[in-house]
Amino acid sequence: MAPPPLNLNKPSSSSAAASSSSQTLTATSAQDARLLVRETLRISAGLASAPSDSALPSLSLVSAGPERRKLRLIEDEFVDSSLRLICCEEIDGRRWKYVAENDASTGKFKKNSFRALCLQTPQAPVDGLMSFIRSYVVPEGFPDSVTPSYVPYMTWRALKHFFGGAMGVFTTQTLLNSVGISRNRAAQGAVAINWILKDGAGRVGKMLFARQGKKFDYDLKQLRFTGDLLMELGAGVELATAAVPHLFLPLACAANVAKNVAAVTSTSTRTPIYKAFAKGENIGDVTAKGECVSNVADLLGTGMSILLSKRNPSLVATFALLSCGYVFSSYQEVKSVVLHTLNRARFNVAVESFLKTGRVPSLQEGNMNENILTFPWLKERPIVLGPRFKDAFQDPGAYLAVEPFFERERYIISYNPSKGKVYALLKDQAKSDDILKAAFHAHVLLHFINSSSKGKSASQKHGNDGYLNSVPTENELDSHVAESCQMVSTSYGLFKHKAAEQGWVMSESLLNPGRARLFK
């Protein structure tokens, strides 16, 4: 029997606390009232996860909330300056300070004064070039991310390919001579160079695409299917050379780039897929047999095409039919793979099912419901994990409003109404489980916001300004954040337990967070 759906209604304690607080503030300003309500919501959220013996000291912060906020800003204030330090961020070894200018007359921040200051001197051009090259030739996190044997292996492998590439020039010339191009004709050299340039363009495309290396681990199904689409695109461009032979070189180069990129995706995703099939230390055997099946099928397809070509069929119709079969088979191929880890797409399926039904889908169900057509670099996602601080906040007040809710966490969750996205910012101490919890919390907050927006739209569907009213106000966002904190404190452990029961590997989540981290 499936468990009942989770109760996502607003907690009554938050509403009661906010109501009672607002009734006692008849002599205070509206700004102080809003700060006190926000602090009350934060205390309510903190009590859900705090030990019982710390509950009473926490309550004393209700009346001291505005004072604590002011003291924190005074402590962060630059000496002899109106600039206030809001937050510090580190990304790729470079540190930034986010500051805002305080308006002494109003006590608020000046408009458009929020900006970032780099704490390091500008990077030298040589260092920037070396960093760019390293992003292409070594894995992310090198040398800590690989074993010591990686460097000698890749050194000898590079030398092997160097000699192989040089030898390929002479073998290409020999092959062209063998098919009728005379050694004495001047065109022989030009044709050979064109052919070599075509292959060289493909290798350059392969090298450039290899920079996306870590995405092969995060979204291997999506990239595998994308690679197969590129393979068909390359084949179509090759056929187009028959219609415009004078454009042979540019078309052949473009086709070779597409097909080499497809080869990178196929090679890079092959091992993780075969690893999912192996139950023991037999990955090598599974891989060898799988490649044997592929080669046999390829030979059979080649034989069939030779027989068909003797009947002179329509080239366009034949290519269209074979391409449809290729793409359909590729889609079903990646859909049939059952992976145990949670990438962004499978995590979304698992959390949405948990929030709506109270259960986590099985491995087969989660993999079947994963969206393969979501290309990682094109899809606009409503949740951004590990973003830059400047992308999540354009106003320092928005950060100061949500920061107290996450004092005990190694992440901060916020919602940007102008972009319609939930941002999960990670602190520098965040570990694998913290990243997983931040992603879960972001989904919970988005669920609350979407539920509230749908309720508003339904009640105001006859009005002309229904869309504007569906955008949550600042007080509503504070309330949603407090509710999500309470929800996560009670349900995150349950989600992990149910996911582990279904066979999901939670300790190796592949959620592909951004590299930016907040630090003190």
C-alpha positions as CSV (number, residue, x, y, z in Angstrom):
1,M,0.0,0.0,0.0
2,A,1.5,3.3,-1.1
3,P,2.0,5.9,1.7
4,P,-0.2,9.0,1.7
5,P,1.0,12.2,0.1
6,L,3.1,14.5,2.2
7,N,1.2,17.3,4.0
8,L,2.6,20.5,2.4
9,N,0.1,22.9,4.0
10,K,1.4,25.9,5.9
11,P,2.4,25.2,9.5
12,S,0.0,26.8,11.9
13,S,2.8,27.7,14.3
14,S,4.4,30.1,11.8
15,S,1.0,31.8,11.0
16,A,0.1,32.2,14.7
17,A,3.5,33.5,15.7
18,A,3.5,36.1,12.8
19,S,-0.1,37.1,13.7
20,S,0.5,37.6,17.4
21,S,3.7,39.5,16.7
22,S,2.1,42.0,14.3
23,Q,-0.7,42.7,16.8
24,T,1.8,43.9,19.5
25,L,3.6,46.3,17.3
26,T,1.2,49.2,17.1
27,A,3.9,51.7,18.1
28,T,6.6,50.6,15.7
29,S,7.2,51.3,12.1
30,A,6.2,49.0,9.2
31,Q,9.8,48.2,8.5
32,D,10.5,47.0,12.1
33,A,7.2,45.0,12.0
34,R,8.3,43.2,8.8
35,L,11.7,42.4,10.3
36,L,10.2,41.0,13.4
37,V,7.7,38.9,11.5
38,R,10.6,37.6,9.4
39,E,12.7,36.8,12.5
40,T,9.7,35.0,14.0
41,L,9.4,32.8,10.9
42,R,13.1,32.1,11.1
43,I,12.8,31.0,14.7
44,S,9.9,28.8,13.9
45,A,11.9,27.1,11.1
46,G,14.9,26.7,13.4
47,L,12.9,25.1,16.2
48,A,12.0,22.2,13.9
49,S,15.6,21.1,13.6
50,A,17.2,22.4,16.8
51,P,17.5,20.3,20.0
52,S,14.8,20.9,22.6
53,D,17.3,22.2,25.2
54,S,18.2,25.1,22.9
55,A,14.6,26.1,22.3
56,L,14.4,28.6,25.1
57,P,17.6,30.6,24.3
58,S,16.5,30.8,20.7
59,L,13.2,32.5,21.7
60,S,15.1,35.4,23.1
61,L,16.2,36.3,19.6
62,V,12.7,37.4,18.6
63,S,13.0,40.7,20.3
64,A,16.6,41.1,19.4
65,G,16.2,40.3,15.7
66,P,16.5,43.9,14.3
67,E,19.3,44.7,16.7
68,R,21.3,41.6,15.6
69,R,20.8,42.5,12.0
70,K,22.1,46.0,12.5
71,L,25.0,44.8,14.6
72,R,26.1,42.4,11.9
73,L,26.1,45.1,9.3
74,I,28.1,47.4,11.6
75,E,30.7,44.7,12.1
76,D,31.0,44.2,8.4
77,E,31.3,47.9,7.6
78,F,34.5,49.0,6.0
79,V,36.5,51.5,8.0
80,D,35.9,55.1,7.0
81,S,33.6,54.0,4.2
82,S,29.9,53.8,3.6
83,L,30.3,50.4,1.9
84,R,29.0,47.4,3.7
85,L,30.3,43.9,3.2
86,I,27.4,41.6,2.2
87,C,29.1,38.3,1.3
88,C,32.3,36.7,0.1
89,E,32.6,34.2,-2.7
90,E,35.2,31.9,-4.2
91,I,35.2,30.4,-7.7
92,D,38.1,28.6,-9.5
93,G,40.6,29.9,-6.9
94,R,39.5,33.6,-7.2
95,R,37.8,35.4,-4.4
96,W,35.2,38.1,-4.6
97,K,33.6,40.5,-2.1
98,Y,30.0,41.7,-2.6
99,V,29.5,45.2,-1.2
100,A,26.7,47.8,-1.1
101,E,26.7,51.5,-0.2
102,N,24.6,52.5,2.7
103,D,22.4,55.6,2.5
104,A,22.8,57.4,5.9
105,S,19.7,59.5,5.4
106,T,17.3,56.5,4.9
107,G,19.2,53.7,6.6
108,K,18.8,51.6,3.5
109,F,21.1,50.6,0.7
110,K,21.5,53.0,-2.2
111,K,19.9,51.9,-5.4
112,N,22.3,50.2,-7.9
113,S,25.2,50.3,-5.4
114,F,25.4,46.5,-5.1
115,R,28.6,45.3,-6.8
116,A,31.4,42.8,-6.7
117,L,35.1,43.4,-5.9
118,C,37.8,41.0,-6.9
119,L,40.3,40.3,-4.1
120,Q,43.1,39.2,-6.4
121,T,45.0,41.1,-9.0
122,P,44.0,40.6,-12.6
123,Q,45.2,37.3,-14.0
124,A,48.2,37.5,-16.3
125,P,47.6,36.6,-19.9
126,V,50.1,33.7,-19.7
127,D,48.3,32.3,-16.7
128,G,45.0,32.7,-18.4
129,L,46.3,30.9,-21.5
130,M,47.7,28.0,-19.4
131,S,44.4,27.7,-17.5
132,F,42.6,27.5,-20.8
133,I,44.9,24.8,-22.1
134,R,44.6,22.8,-18.8
135,S,40.8,22.8,-19.1
136,Y,41.2,20.9,-22.4
137,V,44.1,18.4,-21.7
138,V,43.8,17.4,-18.0
139,P,40.7,16.3,-16.0
140,E,39.0,18.7,-13.6
141,G,40.7,18.6,-10.2
142,F,44.1,17.4,-11.6
143,P,46.3,16.0,-10.1
144,D,44.2,15.1,-7.1
145,S,41.4,13.6,-9.3
146,V,43.7,10.9,-10.9
147,T,46.2,8.3,-9.9
148,P,50.0,9.0,-10.3
149,S,50.2,6.6,-13.3
150,Y,47.9,9.0,-15.4
151,V,50.8,11.3,-16.4
152,P,53.2,8.7,-17.8
153,Y,50.3,6.9,-19.6
154,M,49.1,10.1,-21.3
155,T,52.7,11.1,-22.2
156,W,53.4,7.9,-24.1
157,R,49.9,7.9,-25.5
158,A,50.4,11.4,-26.9
159,L,53.7,10.3,-28.5
160,K,52.1,7.3,-30.0
161,H,49.4,9.5,-31.7
162,F,52.0,12.0,-32.8
163,F,53.9,9.3,-34.8
164,G,50.5,7.8,-36.0
165,G,49.3,11.2,-37.3
166,A,52.6,11.8,-39.2
167,M,52.4,8.3,-40.7
168,G,48.8,8.9,-41.7
169,V,49.8,11.6,-44.2
170,F,51.9,9.1,-46.2
171,T,49.3,6.4,-46.1
172,T,46.6,8.8,-47.3
173,Q,48.8,9.8,-50.3
174,T,49.4,6.1,-51.1
175,L,45.7,5.2,-51.0
176,L,44.8,8.1,-53.3
177,N,47.5,6.9,-55.8
178,S,46.1,3.4,-55.6
179,V,42.6,4.6,-56.7
180,G,43.9,6.2,-59.9
181,I,45.5,9.6,-59.0
182,S,48.8,9.6,-60.8
183,R,52.0,10.3,-58.8
184,N,53.0,12.8,-61.5
185,R,49.9,14.9,-61.5
186,A,49.9,18.2,-59.6
187,A,46.3,17.5,-58.4
188,Q,47.5,14.6,-56.3
189,G,49.0,16.8,-53.7
190,A,46.0,19.0,-53.5
191,V,43.6,16.1,-53.1
192,A,45.7,14.6,-50.4
193,I,45.9,17.9,-48.5
194,N,42.2,18.3,-48.7
195,W,41.6,14.8,-47.4
196,I,44.0,15.4,-44.5
197,L,42.4,18.8,-43.7
198,K,39.1,17.0,-43.5
199,D,40.4,14.5,-41.0
200,G,42.2,17.3,-39.1
201,A,39.1,19.3,-38.7
202,G,37.4,16.3,-37.2
203,R,40.2,15.9,-34.7
204,V,40.0,19.6,-33.7
205,G,36.2,19.2,-33.1
206,K,36.8,16.2,-31.0
207,M,39.4,18.0,-28.9
208,L,37.1,21.0,-28.3
209,F,34.1,19.0,-27.3
210,A,36.3,16.9,-24.9
211,R,36.3,20.0,-22.6
212,Q,32.8,19.0,-21.5
213,G,34.3,15.9,-19.9
214,K,32.5,15.9,-16.6
215,K,29.2,16.3,-18.3
216,F,29.7,12.7,-19.6
217,D,29.4,11.6,-16.0
218,Y,26.4,13.8,-15.1
219,D,24.2,13.5,-18.2
220,L,25.6,10.5,-20.0
221,K,22.2,9.4,-21.4
222,Q,21.4,12.8,-22.8
223,L,24.9,13.3,-24.3
224,R,24.9,9.8,-25.7
225,F,21.6,10.4,-27.6
226,T,22.9,13.9,-28.7
227,G,26.0,12.2,-30.1
228,D,23.9,9.9,-32.1
229,L,22.0,12.8,-33.6
230,L,25.2,14.5,-34.5
231,M,26.4,11.2,-36.2
232,E,23.3,11.3,-38.4
233,L,23.8,15.0,-39.1
234,G,27.3,14.3,-40.2
235,A,26.2,11.5,-42.5
236,G,23.6,13.9,-44.1
237,V,26.2,16.5,-44.7
238,E,28.5,13.9,-46.3
239,L,25.6,13.0,-48.7
240,A,25.2,16.7,-49.5
241,T,28.7,16.8,-51.1
242,A,27.3,14.9,-54.1
243,A,24.9,17.8,-54.9
244,V,27.6,20.5,-54.5
245,P,31.0,18.9,-55.2
246,H,32.7,22.3,-55.4
247,L,32.0,22.6,-51.7
248,F,33.5,19.3,-50.9
249,L,36.2,20.5,-48.4
250,P,34.0,22.7,-46.1
251,L,31.1,20.2,-46.1
252,A,33.5,17.3,-45.5
253,C,35.2,19.2,-42.7
254,A,31.8,20.0,-41.1
255,A,30.7,16.4,-41.4
256,N,33.9,15.1,-39.9
257,V,33.6,17.5,-37.0
258,A,30.1,16.3,-36.2
259,K,31.0,12.6,-36.5
260,N,34.2,13.0,-34.4
261,V,32.2,14.7,-31.6
262,A,29.7,11.9,-31.8
263,A,32.6,9.5,-31.4
264,V,33.8,11.3,-28.3
265,T,30.3,10.9,-26.7
266,S,30.1,7.3,-27.6
267,T,33.6,6.4,-26.3
268,S,33.2,8.5,-23.1
269,T,29.8,7.1,-22.1
270,R,30.5,3.5,-23.1
271,T,32.2,2.4,-19.9
272,P,29.6,3.8,-17.4
273,I,26.9,2.1,-19.3
274,Y,28.6,-1.3,-19.4
275,K,29.5,-0.8,-15.7
276,A,25.8,-0.6,-15.0
277,F,25.3,-4.1,-16.5
278,A,28.2,-5.8,-14.8
279,K,27.3,-7.5,-11.5
280,G,30.9,-8.4,-10.6
281,E,34.5,-7.6,-11.6
282,N,33.6,-8.5,-15.2
283,I,33.4,-5.1,-16.8
284,G,36.1,-6.0,-19.4
285,D,34.2,-9.1,-20.5
286,V,30.9,-7.3,-20.7
287,T,32.6,-4.5,-22.7
288,A,34.3,-6.9,-25.1
289,K,31.1,-8.9,-25.8
290,G,29.1,-5.7,-26.2
291,E,31.5,-4.3,-28.8
292,C,31.5,-7.7,-30.6
293,V,27.7,-7.5,-30.9
294,S,28.0,-4.0,-32.3
295,N,30.6,-5.0,-34.9
296,V,28.5,-8.0,-36.0
297,A,25.4,-5.8,-36.4
298,D,27.5,-3.2,-38.3
299,L,28.8,-5.8,-40.7
300,L,25.3,-7.1,-41.3
301,G,24.1,-3.6,-42.0
302,T,27.0,-3.0,-44.4
303,G,26.1,-6.2,-46.3
304,M,22.5,-5.2,-46.6
305,S,23.4,-1.8,-47.9
306,I,25.6,-3.3,-50.6
307,L,22.7,-5.5,-51.8
308,L,20.3,-2.5,-51.8
309,S,22.7,-0.2,-53.6
310,K,22.8,-2.6,-56.6
311,R,19.1,-1.8,-57.2
312,N,19.8,2.0,-57.4
313,P,17.2,3.1,-54.8
314,S,16.4,6.7,-54.1
315,L,19.3,8.1,-52.1
316,V,17.1,10.6,-50.2
317,A,14.4,8.1,-49.4
318,T,16.9,5.4,-48.3
319,F,18.8,7.8,-46.1
320,A,15.6,9.1,-44.5
321,L,14.3,5.6,-43.7
322,L,17.7,4.4,-42.3
323,S,18.1,7.5,-40.3
324,C,14.7,7.1,-38.6
325,G,15.6,3.6,-37.7
326,Y,18.9,4.7,-36.3
327,V,17.5,7.5,-34.2
328,F,14.6,5.4,-32.9
329,S,17.0,2.6,-31.9
330,S,19.4,5.0,-30.3
331,Y,16.5,6.5,-28.2
332,Q,15.3,3.1,-27.0
333,E,19.0,2.1,-26.3
334,V,19.6,4.8,-23.8
335,K,16.1,4.5,-22.3
336,S,16.8,0.9,-21.5
337,V,19.8,1.6,-19.4
338,V,19.1,1.5,-15.6
339,L,21.6,3.6,-13.7
340,H,21.7,3.6,-9.9
341,T,23.0,7.1,-9.4
342,L,20.9,10.3,-9.2
343,N,21.8,12.9,-11.8
344,R,19.8,16.1,-12.2
345,A,17.1,14.5,-14.3
346,R,16.6,11.4,-12.2
347,F,16.8,13.4,-9.0
348,N,14.0,15.7,-10.3
349,V,11.8,12.6,-11.0
350,A,12.5,11.1,-7.5
351,V,11.8,14.3,-5.5
352,E,8.7,15.3,-7.5
353,S,7.3,11.8,-6.9
354,F,8.2,12.0,-3.2
355,L,6.5,15.4,-2.7
356,K,3.4,14.5,-4.6
357,T,2.8,10.9,-3.5
358,G,5.1,10.3,-0.5
359,R,7.0,7.6,-2.3
360,V,10.3,7.4,-4.2
361,P,10.2,5.6,-7.6
362,S,12.0,2.4,-8.2
363,L,15.2,2.3,-10.3
364,Q,13.3,1.1,-13.4
365,E,10.6,3.7,-12.9
366,G,13.0,6.6,-12.3
367,N,15.1,5.7,-15.3
368,M,12.1,5.3,-17.6
369,N,10.7,8.7,-16.6
370,E,14.0,10.5,-17.1
371,N,13.8,13.0,-19.8
372,I,16.4,12.0,-22.5
373,L,15.5,15.0,-24.8
374,T,16.6,17.5,-22.2
375,F,19.9,18.8,-23.6
376,P,22.1,20.0,-20.7
377,W,23.3,23.2,-22.4
378,L,19.9,24.3,-23.9
379,K,17.3,23.6,-21.3
380,E,16.3,26.5,-19.0
381,R,16.1,24.9,-15.6
382,P,14.0,26.4,-12.8
383,I,16.6,25.3,-10.2
384,V,20.2,26.5,-10.3
385,L,22.6,24.6,-8.1
386,G,25.9,26.3,-7.0
387,P,25.4,29.6,-8.9
388,R,27.3,32.8,-8.6
389,F,26.1,35.1,-5.9
390,K,25.5,37.9,-8.4
391,D,23.2,35.6,-10.4
392,A,21.0,34.7,-7.4
393,F,20.8,38.2,-5.8
394,Q,20.6,41.6,-7.4
395,D,19.6,43.3,-4.1
396,P,21.6,42.9,-0.8
397,G,18.4,43.1,1.2
398,A,17.2,39.9,-0.4
399,Y,20.3,38.0,0.8
400,L,20.1,39.5,4.3
401,A,16.5,38.4,4.5
402,V,17.1,34.7,3.8
403,E,20.6,34.3,5.3
404,P,19.4,33.8,8.9
405,F,17.3,30.8,7.9
406,F,20.4,28.9,6.9
407,E,22.9,29.6,9.7
408,R,23.1,25.9,10.6
409,E,23.3,24.8,7.0
410,R,26.1,24.7,4.5
411,Y,23.9,26.2,1.7
412,I,21.5,29.0,1.2
413,I,18.3,28.8,-0.8
414,S,16.6,31.8,-2.5
415,Y,14.1,32.6,-5.1
416,N,14.6,35.4,-7.7
417,P,11.1,36.6,-8.8
418,S,12.6,38.5,-11.8
419,K,14.1,35.3,-13.2
420,G,11.5,32.9,-11.9
421,K,14.2,30.5,-10.6
422,V,15.3,29.0,-7.3
423,Y,19.0,29.3,-6.5
424,A,20.9,27.0,-4.2
425,L,24.1,28.7,-3.2
426,L,26.7,26.4,-1.6
427,K,29.1,27.3,1.2
428,D,32.8,26.4,1.1
429,Q,32.3,23.6,3.7
430,A,29.5,21.9,1.6
431,K,30.1,18.1,1.1
432,S,28.3,15.6,-1.1
433,D,25.3,15.2,1.3
434,D,25.0,19.0,1.7
435,I,24.8,19.4,-2.0
436,L,22.1,16.7,-2.2
437,K,20.2,18.4,0.7
438,A,20.5,21.8,-1.0
439,A,19.0,20.4,-4.2
440,F,16.2,18.7,-2.2
441,H,15.5,22.0,-0.4
442,A,15.4,23.9,-3.6
443,H,12.7,21.5,-5.0
444,V,10.7,21.8,-1.8
445,L,10.8,25.7,-2.0
446,L,9.9,25.6,-5.7
447,H,7.0,23.2,-4.9
448,F,5.6,25.7,-2.3
449,I,6.0,28.6,-4.7
450,N,4.3,26.8,-7.6
451,S,1.5,25.6,-5.4
452,S,0.9,29.1,-4.2
453,S,1.0,30.6,-7.7
454,K,-1.4,28.0,-9.0
455,G,-3.8,28.8,-6.2
456,K,-3.7,32.5,-7.0
457,S,-4.1,32.0,-10.7
458,A,-7.2,29.8,-10.1
459,S,-8.8,32.3,-7.8
460,Q,-8.1,35.2,-10.1
461,K,-8.5,33.6,-13.5
462,H,-11.2,36.1,-14.5
463,G,-9.0,39.1,-13.6
464,N,-6.8,41.0,-16.0
465,D,-3.8,41.0,-13.7
466,G,-3.7,37.4,-12.8
467,Y,-0.1,37.0,-14.0
468,L,1.2,39.9,-11.9
469,N,-0.6,38.7,-8.8
470,S,0.9,35.2,-9.2
471,V,4.3,36.6,-8.4
472,P,5.0,36.1,-4.7
473,T,5.5,39.1,-2.5
474,E,8.5,39.6,-0.2
475,N,6.6,38.5,2.9
476,E,5.2,35.5,1.0
477,L,8.7,34.5,0.0
478,D,9.9,34.7,3.6
479,S,6.9,32.6,4.6
480,H,7.7,30.0,1.9
481,V,11.3,29.8,2.9
482,A,10.4,29.2,6.6
483,E,7.9,26.5,5.6
484,S,10.5,24.8,3.3
485,C,13.0,24.8,6.2
486,Q,10.5,23.0,8.4
487,M,9.6,20.6,5.7
488,V,13.2,19.7,4.9
489,S,14.1,19.2,8.5
490,T,11.4,16.5,8.8
491,S,11.4,15.0,5.4
492,Y,14.9,14.9,4.0
493,G,16.0,12.0,6.1
494,L,12.8,10.1,5.1
495,F,13.5,10.8,1.5
496,K,17.1,9.4,1.8
497,H,15.8,6.3,3.6
498,K,13.1,5.6,1.0
499,A,15.5,6.2,-1.9
500,A,18.1,3.8,-0.4
501,E,15.3,1.2,0.0
502,Q,14.6,1.5,-3.8
503,G,18.3,0.9,-4.6
504,W,19.3,4.5,-5.4
505,V,23.0,5.3,-4.6
506,M,22.7,8.6,-2.6
507,S,26.4,9.0,-1.7
508,E,27.4,9.5,-5.3
509,S,24.9,12.0,-6.5
510,L,25.8,13.5,-9.9
511,L,23.9,16.8,-9.7
512,N,26.6,18.8,-11.5
513,P,26.7,21.8,-9.1
514,G,28.4,25.1,-10.1
515,R,31.9,25.8,-8.8
516,A,31.1,29.0,-6.8
517,R,31.2,28.7,-3.0
518,L,30.4,31.2,-0.3
519,F,33.0,31.7,2.5
520,K,33.3,33.9,5.6
